Amino acid sequence: MGVTFERAEIEGIPVFWADAPPPFTATLLFRVGRGDETLPTSGLTHLVEHLALFPIGRTEFPSNGMVDDCFTVFYASGTPEQAWGFLRSVARNLGALPLDRLEIEKRILFTENSSGGGGGSPARLMSLRYGARSFGLATFGEYGLRRIEAHEVHAWAQERFVRENAALWLSGPPPESLGLELQDGRRRAPPEPEPLQGLVLPAQMSEGTGGVGIGTVGRRSTALSTGLGIAVHRAHDLLRLDAGLSYGVSGTYAPLGSEVAHLTIGADCLDTHALSVRDEILRVLRELSEQGPSEEELRDARAERARSARDPVEARGWLDYGARQVLLSGDVPSPEDLVVEMEGLASADVAEAISRILSEAIILAPLGTPLPAAFTEYGTLPVETIVGRTYRQTPMRVGRNTKVVASEEGLTLHSLEQPPLTIRFQQCAGLLRWNQNRLTVLALDGSWIELSSRGLRNGQELLRSVTECVPPENVIPMEDVQTLETLIDLAHEKLGRSHVWKEFQRLQEHLLPGERVENLAQLDSLWKHGLLALTDRRLIFLSRGFVGRGNEKRELALRDVLDLDEDEPQARLRRRIRMKTPQGPAEFKKFADARRAGEFWQALHAGAERS
């Protein structure tokens, strides 16, 4: 007896179910994912998923949610009562998200993003094809978390997480009433997978280390998915079993809509073996395109499809396929239909499907890997430069031959080391605003231009004009991200032509992981200069004396500031701050700039209030 799933529309939602071994599993899918976002809204779907789960808290049974390129999924396994209770709570929460928790969930997602991710080779290959938008966003940070507001999250949930945009699958029969309190709306088709304009294929990008990946696209079909599976098996036998050049070969087949799928095949390897590994994978694909699979390979593929359709353990996979397919195209063949289609598959069908995708290939190989025959280097396109005002590097900067040419149309960066790089504002995916002195213009194709007012003559004028040319909704605030460049910018702003730059260089060695510097000041006394740094955790004072000897370091945790002896006006007037601590009184005096004394007093007062 094979896997036979039932299908019905219940309360406006397509529902699929089949008898499967316990535990009972219920999965609610919505046709919305990262591919529906833009760079300035990336993370929006992830936020909705987190907010919908928060009121439920921890459960005694497996349950969770996830977001991928096309779908958001909520699932639970346990008893039917547990699974249904979970999904009903999710549906109810989607209609009334706890938006007062928005900033906390943003911080959680920042932590989740910093702990790893980027999607690996398949995601990188998609970003090379689609850029910093839709299906290419997975390798970019969830920048939208830095600018998304509560009303945008609410509107996204109301528009996308609705009954008509949902599907449900169950490993057992549904109840008489689903009881899912979802809003009404409309079905959302996935975005069209549009490759970058001007992309010349096939191409190779040489970067990174540790393996080779090949990505391509083709029309969804049984012939194409079968061909990929056979190619992975052949490459595994050649590269691992015969040659020992790779630990493992893997492949992915990702539908991006009703018509198109993105495929990858890749293998890990030493960089010294990358050329051999790449050429073996290409040879496997070319031989399949010319000769097709053997009859034995087709027989094995048919047997595996038939086995999967008979095995009750595989029922959940078939149900998930049905629910996703109905949201992508509405056409859902049964397992039996797909077995019949597989039986009729010929070697020539696979050969034709593989031959069509070879010209669309993008290879990702370690730096220095030479190009294969008939491939171009990724991104080698003629550049039409901007004509406008020229901003040259200041004489104090290294590499004075770098310049930026800007107009209302866009920017071109000229340097001796690299070909000219042009970004037109209509192709700007987002503008990263690090502080008043630094911007990053990020293009849809993933390229970027860094602009620093410190390194360019009339740099502030350039930064203002660029900001005016980019729509406000595409400006992404990055002030809370402290890179070395932004820390140096802060030092130039607060210290100017200071005597404590050596201390500033030492300061970077004393910072803890994740610690953020918020203010800097120079302190002077009779025999020495010192640097006082205020971070989000403590005060740090560093001094090396006038002759560079007698290094001194003092630090005070903000939680240990019990009271300030004076008010802000006195701190500015006397250029000092005095306080009480558990260890006794503490004092920092002789601020070279009285304004810094007032700023430090304000921050310490706020820190003492929080603690």
C-alpha positions in Angstrom: 0.0 0.0 0.0 1.5 3.3 -1.0 1.4 6.8 0.4 -2.0 8.3 -0.4 -2.7 11.8 0.8 -6.1 13.3 1.1 -6.8 16.8 0.1 -9.6 19.2 0.9 -10.2 22.9 1.3 -11.4 23.5 4.9 -12.4 26.9 6.1 -10.7 28.4 3.1 -7.3 26.7 3.6 -5.9 23.8 1.5 -5.4 20.9 3.8 -3.4 17.7 3.1 -3.3 14.7 5.3 -2.3 11.0 5.3 -1.9 8.2 7.8 1.7 8.3 9.1 3.5 6.8 12.1 3.2 8.8 15.3 3.8 11.3 16.7 1.0 13.4 15.2 2.5 16.3 13.2 0.7 19.5 12.1 2.4 22.1 9.9 1.0 25.5 8.9 2.8 27.1 5.9 2.5 30.7 4.5 3.6 31.7 1.1 6.0 34.4 2.3 9.7 34.3 2.8 13.0 36.2 2.4 12.5 36.3 -1.3 9.6 38.7 -0.8 11.7 41.2 1.0 14.2 44.0 -0.1 17.4 44.8 1.6 15.9 47.6 3.7 13.0 45.3 4.8 15.1 42.1 5.2 14.3 40.3 8.4 10.7 41.5 8.4 9.2 38.0 7.9 11.6 36.6 10.5 10.4 39.2 13.0 6.7 38.2 12.5 7.6 34.5 13.0 9.4 35.3 16.3 6.6 37.6 17.6 4.0 35.0 16.8 5.8 32.3 18.8 6.8 34.4 21.8 3.4 34.3 23.7 3.4 30.5 23.5 6.7 30.1 25.3 8.4 26.8 25.7 6.4 23.7 25.0 6.8 20.1 26.3 6.6 18.8 22.7 8.7 19.6 19.6 7.4 22.8 18.0 9.0 25.8 16.2 8.9 28.1 13.2 11.2 28.9 10.4 11.6 31.2 7.4 13.2 30.2 4.0 13.2 31.8 0.6 9.6 31.2 -0.3 7.8 30.1 2.9 7.3 30.6 6.6 6.5 27.4 8.5 5.1 26.7 11.9 5.0 23.1 13.1 4.3 20.9 16.2 4.6 17.2 16.9 3.0 15.4 19.8 -0.6 14.5 20.5 -3.3 15.9 18.2 -4.4 18.2 21.1 -0.9 19.5 21.6 -0.3 20.2 17.9 -3.7 21.8 17.3 -3.3 23.9 20.4 0.0 25.2 19.2 -1.2 26.1 15.7 -4.3 27.8 17.0 -2.2 29.9 19.3 0.1 30.8 16.4 -2.9 31.9 14.2 -4.3 33.9 17.0 -1.0 35.6 17.7 -0.5 36.5 14.1 -3.6 38.7 14.3 -2.4 40.4 17.4 1.4 40.4 17.5 3.0 41.5 20.8 4.6 44.6 19.2 5.7 45.9 22.6 8.3 43.2 22.4 9.6 44.4 19.0 13.0 45.8 20.2 13.7 42.7 22.3 13.0 40.3 19.4 15.2 42.5 17.2 18.1 42.0 19.6 17.5 38.3 19.7 17.6 38.1 15.9 20.8 40.2 15.9 22.3 37.6 18.2 21.0 34.7 16.0 22.5 36.3 12.9 25.9 36.9 14.6 26.2 33.3 15.7 26.6 32.1 12.2 24.7 31.8 8.9 25.1 33.3 5.6 23.6 30.2 4.0 26.8 28.6 2.7 27.6 27.9 -0.9 24.0 27.5 -2.3 23.0 30.8 -0.8 26.2 32.5 -2.1 25.5 31.1 -5.6 22.0 32.5 -5.5 23.3 35.9 -4.4 25.8 35.9 -7.3 22.8 35.3 -9.7 20.1 37.6 -8.1 22.1 40.1 -6.2 21.1 42.0 -3.0 17.4 41.4 -3.5 14.7 38.6 -3.5 16.3 35.2 -3.7 19.8 36.6 -3.3 19.3 38.1 0.1 20.2 35.1 2.3 24.0 36.0 2.3 23.3 39.6 3.4 22.5 40.6 6.9 18.9 41.2 8.0 19.5 45.0 7.6 15.8 45.7 7.9 16.0 44.9 11.6 17.8 48.3 12.0 15.0 50.4 10.6 11.7 48.4 10.6 9.1 50.0 12.8 6.0 48.4 14.5 3.5 49.6 11.9 5.5 47.9 9.1 5.6 44.6 11.0 1.8 44.8 11.7 1.1 45.6 8.0 3.3 42.7 6.8 1.5 40.2 9.0 -1.9 41.5 8.0 -1.1 41.3 4.3 0.9 38.0 4.1 0.0 35.8 7.0 -3.6 35.4 5.9 -6.0 32.5 5.3 -5.8 32.6 1.5 -2.0 32.6 1.6 -1.8 29.5 3.8 -1.7 25.7 3.5 -1.8 23.0 6.1 -0.6 19.4 6.3 -1.3 16.8 8.9 0.0 13.2 9.6 -3.6 12.2 10.5 -7.1 13.3 9.7 -8.1 16.9 10.5 -10.7 17.8 13.2 -14.2 18.9 12.3 -13.2 22.5 12.7 -9.6 23.8 12.2 -10.2 26.8 14.5 -7.4 28.9 13.0 -8.3 32.5 13.6 -6.5 33.9 10.5 -7.2 37.2 8.8 -8.7 37.2 5.3 -6.6 38.4 2.4 -5.3 37.0 -0.9 -2.8 34.5 -2.3 0.7 35.9 -2.9 2.6 34.5 -5.9 6.4 34.2 -5.3 8.5 37.0 -6.9 9.9 36.4 -10.4 13.5 35.1 -10.2 15.1 37.9 -12.2 18.9 37.5 -12.7 21.1 40.6 -12.5 21.1 42.7 -15.6 24.1 42.2 -17.9 25.2 39.0 -16.2 27.4 37.1 -18.7 27.2 33.3 -18.2 28.6 30.7 -17.8 31.0 32.4 -15.3 33.3 31.6 -12.4 33.8 33.6 -9.2 37.1 32.9 -7.5 36.9 33.6 -3.7 37.1 32.0 -0.4 38.4 28.5 0.4 37.5 25.0 1.2 35.4 23.7 -1.7 33.8 24.1 -5.1 30.1 24.8 -5.9 28.2 25.1 -9.1 24.8 26.8 -9.3 22.4 27.0 -12.2 18.7 27.4 -13.0 16.3 25.5 -15.1 12.7 24.7 -15.8 11.2 22.5 -13.0 10.8 18.9 -14.2 11.2 15.3 -13.1 14.0 15.0 -15.7 15.9 17.9 -14.2 15.6 16.8 -10.5 16.5 13.2 -11.5 19.5 14.4 -13.5 20.8 16.4 -10.5 20.5 13.3 -8.3 22.4 11.1 -10.7 25.1 13.8 -11.1 25.6 13.9 -7.3 25.9 10.1 -7.1 28.4 10.0 -10.0 30.5 12.9 -8.5 30.5 11.2 -5.1 31.8 8.0 -6.5 34.5 9.7 -8.5 35.7 12.3 -5.9 35.3 10.4 -2.7 35.4 6.7 -3.4 37.8 6.6 -6.3 40.1 9.7 -5.9 39.7 10.6 -2.3 39.6 14.3 -3.1 36.4 15.2 -1.2 34.7 14.1 2.0 31.3 14.7 0.6 29.4 15.8 -2.5 25.9 17.4 -2.1 23.2 18.9 -4.3 20.2 21.1 -3.8 17.1 21.5 -5.9 15.1 24.6 -4.8 11.8 25.6 -6.5 11.6 29.3 -6.8 8.1 29.3 -8.2 5.8 27.3 -10.4 8.3 27.2 -13.3 11.9 27.7 -12.2 14.3 25.8 -9.8 17.7 26.7 -8.6 20.2 23.8 -8.5 23.5 23.4 -6.9 26.1 20.6 -6.8 29.2 21.0 -4.7 32.0 19.3 -2.9 34.4 20.2 -0.1 38.1 19.8 -0.8 41.5 21.2 -0.2 42.3 24.3 -2.2 45.1 22.4 -3.9 42.5 19.9 -5.2 39.9 22.5 -6.2 40.8 22.5 -9.9 40.5 18.7 -10.2 37.3 18.6 -8.2 35.7 21.4 -10.3 36.7 19.8 -13.6 35.4 16.4 -12.5 32.0 17.8 -11.6 31.8 19.7 -14.9 32.8 16.5 -16.8 30.0 14.6 -15.0 27.4 17.3 -16.0 28.7 17.4 -19.6 28.6 13.6 -20.0 25.0 13.6 -18.7 24.0 16.3 -21.1 25.6 14.4 -24.1 24.8 10.7 -23.2 22.1 10.9 -20.5 22.1 8.4 -17.6 22.6 4.7 -18.0 19.6 2.4 -17.9 20.9 1.1 -14.5 20.9 4.6 -13.1 17.4 5.3 -14.4 16.2 2.0 -12.9 17.7 2.9 -9.5 16.0 6.3 -9.7 12.7 4.8 -10.6 13.0 2.2 -7.8 13.8 4.9 -5.2 10.8 7.0 -6.3 8.5 4.0 -6.1 9.9 3.0 -2.7 9.4 6.5 -1.3 5.8 6.5 -2.5 5.1 3.2 -0.7 6.9 4.0 2.6 4.6 5.4 5.3 7.7 7.0 6.9 8.0 9.2 3.8 4.4 10.5 4.1 5.5 13.7 5.9 7.8 14.6 3.0 5.0 14.0 0.4 2.6 16.1 2.5 5.1 18.9 2.8 5.6 18.8 -1.0 1.9 19.0 -1.6 1.4 22.0 0.7 4.3 23.9 -0.8 3.3 23.0 -4.4 -0.3 24.2 -3.9 1.0 27.6 -2.7 3.5 27.9 -5.6 1.3 26.9 -8.5 -1.9 25.2 -7.4 -1.1 22.0 -9.4 -0.3 19.1 -7.0 0.3 15.7 -8.6 -0.1 12.7 -6.3 2.8 10.4 -5.3 1.2 7.8 -7.7 1.2 10.4 -10.6 4.9 11.1 -10.0 5.8 7.4 -9.9 4.0 7.0 -13.3 5.8 10.1 -14.7 9.1 8.6 -13.5 8.4 5.3 -15.2 8.0 7.1 -18.5 11.3 9.1 -18.1 13.8 8.4 -20.8 17.6 8.9 -20.8 17.2 11.5 -23.6 14.8 13.5 -21.4 17.5 13.8 -18.7 20.2 14.6 -21.2 18.1 17.5 -22.6 17.3 18.9 -19.2 20.9 18.9 -18.1 22.2 20.4 -21.4 19.8 23.4 -21.0 21.2 24.4 -17.6 25.0 24.2 -18.4 25.0 27.6 -20.1 23.5 29.2 -17.0 26.1 27.9 -14.6 28.0 30.0 -12.0 31.0 28.3 -10.4 32.3 29.3 -6.9 35.9 28.2 -6.5 38.8 29.1 -4.2 40.8 32.2 -5.0 43.3 31.7 -7.7 41.5 28.8 -9.5 41.9 29.3 -13.2 38.8 29.6 -15.4 37.5 26.5 -17.2 37.2 26.7 -21.0 34.2 28.7 -22.3 33.7 30.4 -18.9 34.1 34.1 -18.2 35.3 35.7 -15.0 32.3 36.7 -12.9 31.5 40.4 -13.1 33.8 41.3 -15.9 31.5 43.7 -17.7 32.4 47.1 -19.4 31.7 49.9 -17.0 29.9 53.1 -18.0 31.4 55.7 -15.7 29.6 58.7 -14.2 30.4 62.2 -15.4 30.1 64.8 -12.6 32.0 66.4 -9.8 35.3 64.8 -8.7 36.2 64.3 -5.1 39.8 63.3 -4.6 41.5 61.8 -1.6 43.1 64.1 0.9 46.9 64.4 0.9 47.1 62.7 4.3 45.6 59.5 3.0 47.5 56.7 1.4 46.8 56.1 -2.3 46.0 59.6 -3.5 45.1 58.3 -6.9 41.7 57.2 -5.6 38.8 59.5 -6.5 35.0 59.5 -6.5 33.0 61.1 -9.3 29.4 61.9 -8.4 26.3 63.3 -10.0 22.5 63.0 -9.4 22.7 59.8 -11.4 25.2 57.9 -9.3 28.8 57.4 -8.3 32.0 56.0 -9.9 35.0 55.0 -7.8 38.3 55.2 -9.6 41.5 53.7 -8.3 44.8 52.3 -9.7 44.3 48.9 -8.0 40.9 48.1 -9.4 38.8 48.8 -12.6 36.3 51.7 -12.1 33.2 50.8 -10.1 29.9 52.5 -10.9 26.7 52.4 -8.8 23.7 54.2 -10.2 21.2 55.4 -7.6 18.3 53.6 -9.3 20.3 50.4 -8.8 21.0 51.2 -5.1 19.8 48.4 -2.8 20.5 50.3 0.3 22.6 53.1 1.9 24.3 52.0 5.1 24.7 55.1 7.4 27.5 54.3 9.9 27.8 57.8 11.3 27.9 61.4 10.0 31.3 60.8 8.5 30.8 57.4 6.7 28.4 55.8 4.3 28.3 52.6 2.3 26.4 52.6 -1.0 25.3 49.0 -1.7 24.2 48.1 -5.2 21.6 45.5 -6.3 24.4 43.4 -7.8 26.1 43.2 -4.3 29.0 45.6 -5.1 29.5 48.6 -2.8 31.4 51.9 -2.4 32.6 53.2 0.9 32.5 56.9 1.4 34.4 58.6 4.3 34.4 62.4 4.7 37.8 62.1 6.4 39.4 60.7 3.3 38.0 63.0 0.7 38.3 66.6 0.0 34.8 68.2 0.5 33.7 64.8 1.8 30.9 66.1 3.9 29.4 67.7 0.8 29.6 64.4 -1.0 27.9 62.5 1.8 25.1 65.0 2.0 24.4 64.8 -1.8 24.5 61.0 -1.8 22.0 60.9 1.1 19.7 63.3 -0.7 19.7 61.0 -3.9 18.7 57.9 -2.0 15.0 57.4 -0.9 14.8 57.7 2.9 13.2 54.2 3.1 16.5 52.8 1.7 18.7 54.4 4.3 19.8 51.8 6.9 21.1 53.2 10.2 24.2 51.4 11.3 25.4 53.7 14.1 25.1 51.0 16.7 27.6 48.8 14.8 31.1 49.6 15.9 33.6 48.5 13.4 37.3 49.6 13.5 36.5 52.3 11.0 33.6 53.7 13.0 35.7 53.7 16.1 38.4 55.7 14.3 35.7 58.1 13.1 34.6 58.6 16.7 38.2 59.2 17.8 38.6 61.9 15.0 35.4 63.5 16.1 36.0 63.6 19.9 39.8 63.9 20.0 40.8 65.9 16.9 44.5 66.7 16.9 45.1 65.0 20.2 48.2 63.9 22.1 46.6 60.6 23.1 46.5 58.6 19.8 49.0 56.1 21.1 46.6 55.5 24.0 43.7 55.1 21.6 45.6 52.4 19.8 46.1 50.6 23.1 42.4 51.0 24.0 41.5 48.6 21.2 43.5 45.9 22.9 41.6 46.4 26.2 38.0 46.2 24.8 35.9 43.1 25.7 34.0 41.1 23.0 30.9 43.1 22.0 31.9 46.2 24.1 31.1 49.5 22.5 33.0 52.8 22.9 30.5 55.7 23.3 32.7 58.7 24.0 36.4 59.7 24.2 38.2 62.5 26.0 41.8 63.7 26.6 42.7 64.4 30.2 45.8 66.5 31.0 47.8 66.9 34.2 51.2 68.3 35.0 53.3 65.3 33.8 51.1 63.3 31.5 48.3 63.1 29.0 45.6 60.4 29.3 42.7 59.0 27.4 39.4 58.5 29.1 37.0 56.2 27.2 33.4 55.6 28.1 31.9 52.3 26.9 28.5 50.8 27.3 30.0 48.9 30.3 32.7 51.0 32.0 35.1 53.9 32.2 38.7 53.1 31.0 41.6 55.5 31.6 44.9 54.9 29.8 48.1 57.0 30.1 51.7 56.5 29.0 53.1 59.8 30.4 54.9 62.6 28.4 57.9 60.4 27.6 56.0 57.3 26.9 56.9 55.6 30.2 54.9 54.6 33.2 51.9 53.1 31.5 48.8 53.5 33.6 45.3 51.9 33.4 42.3 52.5 35.5 38.8 51.2 35.0 35.4 51.5 36.7 32.3 49.5 35.9 29.2 51.7 35.3 27.2 49.6 37.8 29.7 50.7 40.5 28.9 54.4 40.1 26.7 55.0 43.2 26.4 58.7 43.1 27.8 61.8 41.4 29.1 64.5 43.7 28.3 67.4 41.3 25.9 68.3 38.6 26.5 68.7 34.9 27.2 72.4 34.8 29.8 72.1 37.6 31.4 69.2 35.7 31.7 71.3 32.6 33.0 74.3 34.5 35.6 72.5 36.6 36.4 70.0 33.8 36.1 67.0 36.1 33.7 64.3 37.3 33.6 63.0 40.8 31.6 60.1 42.1 31.1 57.6 44.9 31.8 53.9 44.4 31.9 50.8 46.6 35.7 51.2 46.8 35.4 54.9 47.8 35.4 58.2 46.0 36.7 58.3 42.4 37.7 61.3 40.3 38.6 62.0 36.6 39.8 65.6 36.1 41.6 68.0 33.8 39.4 67.3 30.7 41.1 69.1 27.8 37.6 69.9 26.4 35.0 70.9 29.0 32.2 69.6 26.7 33.5 66.1 27.1 33.2 66.4 30.9 29.5 67.3 30.6 28.9 64.4 28.2 30.6 61.9 30.5 28.6 63.3 33.5 25.3 62.8 31.6 26.2 59.2 30.6 27.4 58.3 34.1 24.2 59.7 35.6 22.1 57.6 33.1 24.2 54.5 33.9 23.8 55.0 37.6 20.0 55.4 37.2 19.8 52.2 35.2 21.8 50.2 37.7 
